[in-house]
Amino acid sequence: MTRYDPDEPPVDVDPAFRRSFQDRIVRWYRRAGRDLPWRSLTSPYQVAVSEILLQQTQAARVAPVFEEFVARWPSVENLHAATLEEVKALTDPLGYHIRGAWLKELARIVVERHGGELPDSLAALRELPGLGPYAAAAVYVFGLRRRAALLDTNIARVLTRAVGLPADGSVYRDNRRLSDLAEQLVPARRHYDYHQGLMDLGATVCLSRSPRCQRCPLRRVCRAVTGGPPVAFWNEQGVVMAAERTVGYRVGSRAAVNPTPEALTRRNSS
């Protein structure tokens, strides 16, 4: 594809790479995914609670608070009946004190306007307090088991490194382009395990400053490790734009990753 076609998606990803990328993440998650309490309690309400509690807070700190929260208020009606002071007494020790008010207001809106059930559309979820674009999509994917693309800082780092997009001075840091890329890589099925795996990978392996490439299930296909040409191309104003050729350095974040011997050979001979 060399010219923009309105019927084509805004980003074109190599099909073989896409299949391998999806399969490797899903298989790795099913084998090595983290054991987090909100993964065993996956009603839309419980997912919304977990997403609001997780904002700007590490999962290890959230886990005991989440378990106590859903034990005390197992349904949105229970939360609606609680006082704001009761909710904040549990959530405020996590910091970011607005989240208690968000949870109470979310419960009020869901009970009074939606009959006690979280809405089943992305647009309506985004209108709820405390649910921005990412958190609303997480409720949609993990709570309602619907297909959507999730994109946060960790996921963006995994995607850009894997497909071979440079970090510095790159148009591909733009959120719209990254959203296009994320959408193209979501599998038609298995999107629950896929997204849980992406999040775990970004949180525990594909780290910003010290990526653990030798432990990564994507190391055989990741362009930040193997080098080689990028596998994603954007249609921009009628012309296809590709990223610069990668050799295993400064891709997807400012931190270098450990390239394979093949990538080092290409770099030294170029």
Residue pairs with C-beta under 8 A, 6 or more apart in sequence:
1 8
1 12
1 233
1 235
1 240
2 240
3 238
3 239
3 240
4 235
4 236
4 237
4 238
4 239
4 240
5 235
8 235
9 180
9 183
9 184
10 177
10 180
10 234
10 235
11 177
11 180
11 181
11 184
11 232
11 233
11 234
11 235
12 184
12 232
12 233
12 234
12 235
12 240
13 163
13 181
13 184
13 185
13 231
13 232
14 231
14 232
17 163
17 221
17 231
18 184
18 185
20 221
21 162
21 185
21 218
21 221
22 185
22 187
22 190
22 194
24 217
24 218
24 221
25 193
25 194
25 197
25 198
25 201
25 217
25 218
26 187
26 190
26 193
26 194
26 197
27 217
28 197
28 201
28 217
29 193
29 194
29 196
29 197
29 200
30 193
32 200
33 39
33 193
33 196
33 197
33 200
34 59
34 200
34 203
34 204
36 59
36 63
37 63
37 66
37 67
38 46
38 47
38 49
38 50
38 66
39 196
41 70
42 142
42 143
43 143
44 117
44 118
44 139
44 143
44 144
45 75
45 76
45 110
45 118
45 143
46 70
46 143
47 138
47 139
47 142
47 143
48 106
48 118
48 128
48 130
48 131
48 135
48 139
48 143
49 66
49 69
49 70
49 103
50 62
50 66
51 130
51 131
51 134
51 135
51 138
51 139
52 99
52 102
52 103
52 106
52 130
52 131
52 135
53 62
53 65
53 66
53 69
53 91
53 94
53 99
54 62
55 96
55 99
55 130
55 135
56 95
56 96
57 94
57 95
57 96
59 203
61 94
62 94
65 90
65 91
65 93
65 94
68 90
69 90
69 91
72 78
72 82
72 90
73 79
73 82
75 116
76 106
76 107
76 110
76 111
76 116
76 118
77 107
77 111
77 116
79 87
79 103
79 104
79 107
80 104
80 107
80 108
80 110
80 111
82 104
84 100
84 101
84 104
87 100
87 103
87 104
88 97
88 100
88 101
90 100
91 97
91 99
91 100
91 103
92 100
99 130
101 129
102 129
102 130
103 129
103 130
105 129
105 130
106 128
106 129
106 130
106 131
109 128
109 129
110 116
110 117
110 118
110 119
110 128
118 125
118 128
118 139
118 143
118 144
119 125
119 128
120 144
120 146
122 136
122 137
122 140
122 148
125 131
125 136
125 139
125 140
126 132
126 133
126 136
128 136
131 139
134 150
134 151
134 152
137 148
137 149
137 150
137 151
138 150
138 195
140 146
140 148
141 147
141 148
141 150
141 191
141 192
141 195
142 192
142 195
142 196
145 192
147 186
147 188
147 191
148 186
148 191
149 179
149 182
149 183
149 185
149 186
150 182
150 195
150 198
150 199
151 175
151 178
151 179
151 182
152 199
152 202
153 202
154 198
154 199
154 201
154 202
154 203
154 206
155 182
155 198
155 199
155 202
156 178
156 182
157 202
157 206
157 208
157 252
157 253
158 198
158 201
158 202
158 206
158 218
158 252
159 178
159 181
159 182
159 185
159 252
160 167
160 172
160 178
160 181
160 251
160 252
160 253
161 206
161 211
161 222
161 223
161 224
161 251
161 252
161 253
161 257
162 218
162 221
162 222
162 223
162 224
162 252
163 181
163 223
163 230
163 231
163 232
163 243
164 223
164 224
164 228
164 229
164 230
164 231
164 232
164 243
164 246
164 251
165 172
165 230
165 232
165 243
165 251
165 252
166 172
166 243
166 244
166 246
166 250
166 251
167 173
167 250
167 251
167 252
167 253
167 254
168 250
168 254
170 243
171 177
171 234
171 236
171 241
172 178
172 181
172 234
172 243
177 234
180 234
181 232
184 232
186 194
186 195
187 194
201 216
201 217
201 218
204 212
205 211
205 212
205 215
205 216
206 212
206 216
206 218
207 255
208 253
208 254
208 255
209 253
209 255
210 255
211 255
211 257
211 258
213 219
213 222
213 224
213 225
213 257
213 258
214 258
216 222
216 225
218 225
219 225
219 226
219 260
220 226
223 229
223 230
223 231
223 246
223 251
224 246
224 248
224 251
224 252
224 257
224 259
225 248
225 257
225 258
225 259
225 260
225 263
226 248
226 259
226 260
226 262
226 263
227 246
227 247
227 248
227 259
227 260
227 262
227 263
227 266
227 267
228 245
228 246
228 263
228 266
229 242
229 245
229 246
230 242
230 243
230 244
230 245
230 246
232 243
233 240
233 241
233 242
234 240
234 241
235 241
247 259
247 263
247 266
247 267
247 270
248 256
248 257
248 258
248 259
248 260
248 263
248 264
248 267
249 256
249 257
249 259
249 267
250 256
251 257
259 267
